Amino acid sequence: MAVLPIHHLRSPQSRTSNSSHTISSCQTMEPCTSDEFFQALNHAEQSFKKMENYLRHKQLCDVVLVAGDRRIPAHRLVLSSVSDYFAAMFTNDVREARQEEIKMEGVEPNALWALVQYAYTGRLELKEDNIECLLSTACLLQLSQVVEACCKFLMKQLHPSNCLGIRSFADAQGCTDLHKVAHNYTMENFMEVIRNQEFLLLPATEIAKLLASDDMNIPNEETILNALLTWVRHDLEQRRKDLSKLLAYIRLPLLAPQVNCSIPP
């Protein structure tokens, strides 16, 4: 007769004891893994692409900017995150913070639309035919990076035929670095500048500022005098009255004795 092998069975007590030991061990074990920090790749870029899509489809917009005949729907949060001008408008207790439509007086519509798109994309096309509108609007909206980019663009465009206009424009916009660069360029290239139309079209106040400068790159004082007389003759009827005041900026002791400072009647 075959003998069956005897199997030793674990007793219930043994099972319970073993289980208790296992649980106790788990409670005292160090965790196998540490905490992790997750960073989504391109999170900001993807989020702004989504918001740009909302802009283009005019979805979830909560404000409309009105410039001239153009109406531009947008999102207050996006505008405020980029522009200090809009941030102050939408976060303070002012009338515009509660308005659904905001009139942007004196703002060129295409420039405003370009800068609204910039708020969503961070991209902006700078061209000679839009740069001044973009710069003036960016100054208003307090878009410091755009202002800096526009000023650098204009610095690269400086030429004897346009430096006076850029200099005056920079002064009007409060762009001190651009004004300084344009002024220095004007002084360095003064002989070429006075041969261009911009010089002849300057108002008397700007002529006075130029004549008062000590850093003109000129061969002699007679050059400045001749430039002044040429400017006066360009509109003799209107400018004759300014001559005596402007002659005060000419260093007369530096002129040759035979130089004639008068204009025929």
Secondary structure as UniProt FT lines:
FT   HELIX           12..28
FT   TURN            41..42
FT   HELIX           43..56
FT   TURN            57..58
FT   STRAND          63..67
FT   TURN            68..69
FT   STRAND          70..74
FT   HELIX           76..82
FT   HELIX           84..91
FT   HELIX           95..98
FT   STRAND          101..103
FT   TURN            105..106
FT   HELIX           109..121
FT   TURN            128..130
FT   HELIX           131..141
FT   HELIX           144..156
FT   TURN            160..162
FT   HELIX           163..173
FT   HELIX           176..188
FT   HELIX           190..193
FT   TURN            194..195
FT   HELIX           197..200
FT   HELIX           204..211
FT   HELIX           221..234
FT   HELIX           236..239
FT   HELIX           240..242
FT   HELIX           243..247
FT   TURN            248..249
FT   HELIX           252..254
FT   TURN            257..258
//
